Amino acid sequence: MTRAAHVTPLRRARHLARVRLSESPTLYLPIARRRYPGPSPEVIGDATEMVIDGYTRCGSTFTVYAFQLAQPRPVRLAHHLHASAQLVVAARRGLPTLAVIRAPRGAVLSQLVREPHVDLRDVVVAYARFYEQLLPHRDAMVVGEFHQLTHDLAGVVRRVNNRFGTDYAEPSLDEEQRRECTELATARSSLSPVLLGFESGTVSREQLRAARTTVGAGVSYGGTAPATQALWVPSAEREQEKAALAQAWEEASPRLRYRAQLAYERFAGADAQPPD
């Protein structure tokens, strides 16, 4: 099936409706609380200690796992909604908030690989709208650019501590921690309640590791569905798919690409990476 066949009018309408709805704290968050009762994603609430979120494919999964693995106790995190509404509410409440961001080309192409039913133009606009919505609240949160999150997460967490007066442990991102993050992301599609609870801070690191079992050549933490690497972990196959979509990116509206790049540069500030 061609990509165009995946992008039906009904699917486009659903995607656009979700994008618009997720910008409204009043409308979206009550719906999200009913749709996601737990353990993951966790929606901001009275028990929330910290929020880690951002546009999809910007590194939030890796960041959540690396952050929780480094902590001596689980931290109650609101995360993975990929809704600007959640970050806006976190900023208004003064909660420790880490907004993740990635240069638009990488984020958009990665989303298109994972979600073949969405339209490139719609995704570029959604990305731009997401960070435009957050700009008025930028000073109330710490911004983690993708390259920093994957290479110097300790520095990002240090900025969170300095900004909010917290004392969260700084992830080392050594070889062992990276291996465990990859293992957890690979097992995520199993929908293990233990693994998903670990993301949200209701399961400790020790409980997570106690649930670890080896199944064939992989690792399991329980759950019902088989773990697959394709969804959250980078792979050679996904990189090939992104390369095939690169031409479509170059042919997209220059005006829309400029809008997305401008939103990225304004929100990431001095930490923005040069365009690919």
N, C-alpha and C positions, 0 to 999 in steps of 0.2 A: 504494500500500500504506500502511495506517495504521501509526502508531508501534507500537500494540499488536501488530500482526501481525509486526513485526520482533523483538519481545521474546519469543522462544520459551523454553520451559523449558530446552532444551539450551543455548541461548546464555547464559541467566542462570546456569546451572550452571557453564559454562566461565568466565564473568566472575568469579563468586564464588570459584572454585577458584584463579584467577590472583591475585586480591586476597589471599587467605589465604597462598598459597605465597610471594608476593613480600615477605612480612613476615619470612621466615626466611632469614637469611644462609646457614645450613648447607645448607638444601634448595634455595633459589632460585638462588644465584649459580653453583654448578656447572652447573645446567641452562642458565642464561643464557649462560654461556661457550660451551656447545655450540651453543646456538641462534643466538647473535650472534658469529660468529667475526671480524667486522670487515668494513669499516672503521667502520661505525656501526650501532647504538649501541656504544660502547666500555664494556666491563665492567671494574670495578676489578681491578687486577692489580699485578704487580711494577713495571711501567713507569709506572704512574699518578703524575702530579705533582699533580693537583687533581681534585676531583669537583664537578660542577655538576648537580644533579638536584632533582626535586620531583614533586609530584602532577601528572598530565597537565593540560595547558592552563593552566599557571601561568607561562609565559614562558620556559621553559628553552631553546627553539630560538632565540629572539631573543637571549637572554643569551649562549649559546654562540657564535653568529656575531659579535656585537658584541665579545665578549671576545677571540676569536681574531684578528679584524681589527685590533685595537689593539696586539697583541703584536709585538715585533720578531722573535721566533722562535716557531714553533708550540709550544704547550704540550700535553703528553699529558693529555687529559681523559677521565675516566670520566663518562658522561652518558646521558641519555635512556632510562634503564631505567624511570623512574617507579616505582621500587621502594624502599620504605623500607629494605629490607635493605642496599642498596648504601650508603646514607647512614650507616647504623649502623656498618658495617664501616669506612667512611672515618673516622668519628669515633673509633672504637676505635684506629685506626692513627695518629691524630694528623695525618692529611693535611689540607692546605688544602681546606676543604669549604664550598661555597655551596649552601644549601638554599633553593630558591625556593618562594614561596607566594603565593596569590591568594585574595581573599575567596571564600567557598564558592559564593555565588550565581553569580558570573561564571564560576568554574572549572567548576561542575556544568553550567550551561546550555551552555557551549562544548563540553564533552565530549558532551553529549546530541546536539548538532548533528552532531558529527563521527562519533559512534558510535550510530546509531539503534537498534542491537540491545540496548543496555543499559537497565536499568530505573532510573527516577529515584531510587527509594528505595535501591536497591543502590549507586548512585553517591554519594549523600549519606553513607551509612554508610562506603563505601570512603574517601572524602575524610577523614572524621573519624578513622577508624582509622589512616590514613597518618600524620597529624601527632600523634596520641596516641602512636603507636609511637616517634616521634622526640623527644618531650618530654624524656625522661630524658637525652638526648644533646645537648640544645640548646646548652649552654655550650661544646661542643666543635666548633661550626660557626658560620658567619656566616649569618644569615637575610636573604634578599633578598625584600622584599615587591614584588608586581607593579608597583605605581605607582613605586617606587624604581627597579626594574630598567629600566623604560621611560622614565624621566625623569631619573634621576641614577645611572646605572650606575657612573660614576666614583667616586661616594661609596661605593657598595657594594664596589667593588674596593679602595678605600682601606681599608675596614674589614677586608677579607681580608688585605691586606698588614700592617696593624697587628696583627691577631690572630695571624698565622702567621709573621711575619718575612719575608715574600716581597717581591718588588719588581715585581709585574706592572704593566704600563702601564694607565693608566686610560682607558677608552673615552670619546671626546668626545661621541658621539651627536649630532654635527652633521648637517646635512642630507645631506651626501654619504654619511656612514656609515650613516644610517638607510636611504637609498636602496639601498645595497649589501646591507644586511641583508635588506630586503624582496625584492630580486632573488634572493638566495641561498635564502631560504625558499620563494619561488615555484618555483625550479628544483629543490627538494629531491625532489619526487616522481619526477624523472627517474632517481633512484638512481645518479647519477654517482659512480663510485669516487673521483674527484678531490674532488668536493664533500664527500662523506661522510668522506673521509680528512682533509679540512681541519677538520671538526668535531672529530675525535679527536686532531688534532695530529700526524698522520703526513704531511701535505701542507702546504707552506708557503703563506703568503699570495701570494707571488710566483708559485708554481706554479699556484695556483688562478686567478689573474688571467690567466696565460699561456694557460690552457685555455679561457678565455671566448670564446664565439663568438655571433654574432647569428643567430637563426633566426626568419625572419618578423618578427613584432612583439615576440618574446621573446628571452631569453638562454639559452644552453645551456653546460654544462660537460662535455658528453658524457653517456653513459648510454644506456639502452635505451627507457625509457618516456617518453611526452610529459609535459612539466611542466604541472601544473595548480595554479591558485592556491587552490582550495577547501580544501586540507588544512591548511595551516599559516599562511596569511596572512589577516588580517581582511578582510572584504568586506561590501558592502551586503546581499547575499543572505543571508550567514550571520547578520548582525545581525537581519534580518527573521525568520529561523528561530528565533533566540534569543528574540525578542520574542513569538513565538507560543507558546514553551514557558514564558514567564514566569508565565502563569496556573497552569500545572501546579506550578511551584515554590511559589506562594502556597498551593496546595491540599495540598502535601505535609505530612507529619506535623510539627506545631510542635516536638515533642520532638526529632525527628531534625535539623531545621533548627537548633535551639538547640545541639544537640551539635556540629554542624559549625562553627557560629559560635564556640562556646566554644573548640574546638580551634584555630581560626584565631587568635583573639585571644590565647590563651595562647602560641602558638608565635610569632606575629608580634610580640607584645609592644607596646611603645610605637609601633611603626610600623604597626599595624593601621589599616585605613581604616574609616570608619563604614559600617554596612550599607547596601546599595543601597536 
